[in-house]
Amino acid sequence: MKLLVTGGAGFIGSAVVRQAVAAGHEVVNLDALTYAACLDNVAGVAGNPLYAFEHVDIRDRVALDRVFAAHRPDAVMHLAAESHVDRSIDGPGTFIETNINGTYTLLEAARAYWLARGRPGDFRFHHISTDEVFGSLPGDPSVKFTEDTPYDPRSPYSASKAASDHLVRAWHETYGLPVVLTNCSNNYGPYHFPEKLIPVVILNALAGRPIPIYGDGSNVRDWLYVEDHADALLLVLQKGQLGRSYNIGGENERSNLELVRTICAILDEKRAKPNGSYADQITFVTDRPGHDARYAIDPSRIRDELGWRPSVTVEEGLEKTVQWYLDNEDWWRALQSRAGVGERLGTG
Ligand SMILES: NC(=O)c1ccc[n+]([C@@H]2O[C@H](COP(=O)([O-])OP(=O)(O)OC[C@H]3O[C@@H](n4cnc5c(N)ncnc54)[C@H](O)[C@@H]3O)[C@@H](O)[C@H]2O)c1
């Protein structure tokens, strides 16, 4: 297949690009190269004849039309987005612009292309979204997000993603555009931008700085290893039912405090400090405004319909992730000088 992947220079998009090329798909990576992008993430495929890069913003309809006409993709995998909740609290405007207006512009460009080709039934527009659109869960472990959970977004980021999900469903119902959607839990793994929780913990620990935990650390997330997620996305694209959405989770619920303690224990093993544990650096800081208490995915649909399951536990995935950061200092050092990285953002 020939895939047009938006946001392929970001964290999850680059994992999709690397896996898709390895699986023999042709890939056009379309990315505006915002502060969150890093072309080094796809350096391993940059010289591959199956790979092409387009430096384009999804809000630019003229450029999108040119890309569709030039590359004639069989499917779009739409991952380009502003993705950091804390930045959405400080500056919601770009989230509305990219996540809502950008998705609208991309849908219209895809629809025009699909119509011009005679409405092929096997074309796919795959929209990648988040479980944060469902809001916050109570502590009861039997209650999880299903595909039928009502939307209840609570941050500017999740509200903008919810709006984009609604647009994609509307383009399917109204215009017949062949779409599939996925909503996934928190990802982690190699190439995770150093402003997100897990890299912040690893890099602050190594630098001997305080390891910040928002509030009391009781917020629970369902952690999904990024390579498992990319694998699930390629499966849904090819085997998912038209018009349907699939929740993708890691079946790995952990409180932030448990997660951070696990990372510290892995670092204690791999790069012991002369005295004490990295956990001694844990510092509780003011909570994020509107911080959702718990996210957890019920993955029954993707498991039962498509036979997908995560391949690693969070302990296994964290072990690989910590090792990757230890081995790839040049990658993360280069990103630490970008605007806002290392600062406390989103305090309201
Ligand atoms: N990271 C997670 O845990 C997570 C969880 C659930 C869903 N998601 C969703 O997955 C997708 C990818 O997330 P990520 O963590 O890889 O994000 P990321 O911030 O690492 O990467 C986003 C990429 O999109 C590009 N981009 C941003 N605005 C653009 C624009 N206007 N035009 C073209 N490109 C643009 C950036 O340059 C960057 O390369 C997003 O849609 C996000 O909402 C992420």
PDBQT file of the ligand as one rigid body, heavy atoms in Angstrom, charges set to zero:
ROOT
HETATM    1  N1  LIG A 401       1.482  10.492  22.783  1.00  0.00    +0.000 N 
HETATM    2  C1  LIG A 401       0.415   9.882  23.281  1.00  0.00    +0.000 C 
HETATM    3  O1  LIG A 401       0.487   9.284  24.355  1.00  0.00    +0.000 OA
HETATM    4  C2  LIG A 401      -0.888   9.888  22.530  1.00  0.00    +0.000 A 
HETATM    5  C3  LIG A 401      -1.950   9.203  23.085  1.00  0.00    +0.000 A 
HETATM    6  C4  LIG A 401      -3.145   9.178  22.391  1.00  0.00    +0.000 A 
HETATM    7  C5  LIG A 401      -3.253   9.781  21.145  1.00  0.00    +0.000 A 
HETATM    8  N2  LIG A 401      -2.209  10.462  20.631  1.00  0.00    +0.000 N 
HETATM    9  C6  LIG A 401      -2.386  11.093  19.311  1.00  0.00    +0.000 C 
HETATM   10  O2  LIG A 401      -1.435  10.517  18.422  1.00  0.00    +0.000 OA
HETATM   11  C7  LIG A 401      -0.994  11.488  17.483  1.00  0.00    +0.000 C 
HETATM   12  C8  LIG A 401       0.516  11.586  17.507  1.00  0.00    +0.000 C 
HETATM   13  O3  LIG A 401       0.932  11.921  18.832  1.00  0.00    +0.000 OA
HETATM   14  P1  LIG A 401       2.467  12.128  19.185  1.00  0.00    +0.000 P 
HETATM   15  O4  LIG A 401       2.619  11.902  20.635  1.00  0.00    +0.000 OA
HETATM   16  O5  LIG A 401       3.304  11.367  18.225  1.00  0.00    +0.000 OA
HETATM   17  O6  LIG A 401       2.623  13.695  18.892  1.00  0.00    +0.000 OA
HETATM   18  P2  LIG A 401       3.940  14.545  18.666  1.00  0.00    +0.000 P 
HETATM   19  O7  LIG A 401       3.641  15.876  19.280  1.00  0.00    +0.000 OA
HETATM   20  O8  LIG A 401       5.148  13.802  19.091  1.00  0.00    +0.000 OA
HETATM   21  O9  LIG A 401       4.047  14.706  17.065  1.00  0.00    +0.000 OA
HETATM   22  C9  LIG A 401       3.135  15.453  16.334  1.00  0.00    +0.000 C 
HETATM   23  C10 LIG A 401       3.707  15.678  14.946  1.00  0.00    +0.000 C 
HETATM   24  O10 LIG A 401       2.729  16.411  14.187  1.00  0.00    +0.000 OA
HETATM   25  C11 LIG A 401       3.396  17.454  13.501  1.00  0.00    +0.000 C 
HETATM   26  N3  LIG A 401       2.444  18.575  13.321  1.00  0.00    +0.000 N 
HETATM   27  C12 LIG A 401       1.928  19.373  14.285  1.00  0.00    +0.000 A 
HETATM   28  N4  LIG A 401       1.141  20.312  13.730  1.00  0.00    +0.000 NA
HETATM   29  C13 LIG A 401       1.147  20.094  12.391  1.00  0.00    +0.000 A 
HETATM   30  C14 LIG A 401       0.527  20.720  11.287  1.00  0.00    +0.000 A 
HETATM   31  N5  LIG A 401      -0.273  21.796  11.456  1.00  0.00    +0.000 N 
HETATM   32  N6  LIG A 401       0.729  20.218  10.047  1.00  0.00    +0.000 NA
HETATM   33  C15 LIG A 401       1.538  19.142   9.862  1.00  0.00    +0.000 A 
HETATM   34  N7  LIG A 401       2.185  18.520  10.879  1.00  0.00    +0.000 NA
HETATM   35  C16 LIG A 401       1.993  18.987  12.124  1.00  0.00    +0.000 A 
HETATM   36  C17 LIG A 401       4.566  17.846  14.381  1.00  0.00    +0.000 C 
HETATM   37  O11 LIG A 401       5.571  18.518  13.644  1.00  0.00    +0.000 OA
HETATM   38  C18 LIG A 401       5.000  16.508  14.939  1.00  0.00    +0.000 C 
HETATM   39  O12 LIG A 401       5.959  15.899  14.106  1.00  0.00    +0.000 OA
HETATM   40  C19 LIG A 401      -1.692  12.802  17.849  1.00  0.00    +0.000 C 
HETATM   41  O13 LIG A 401      -2.801  12.946  17.024  1.00  0.00    +0.000 OA
HETATM   42  C20 LIG A 401      -2.117  12.580  19.286  1.00  0.00    +0.000 C 
HETATM   43  O14 LIG A 401      -3.288  13.329  19.591  1.00  0.00    +0.000 OA
HETATM   44  C21 LIG A 401      -1.027  10.536  21.293  1.00  0.00    +0.000 A 
ENDROOT
TORSDOF 0
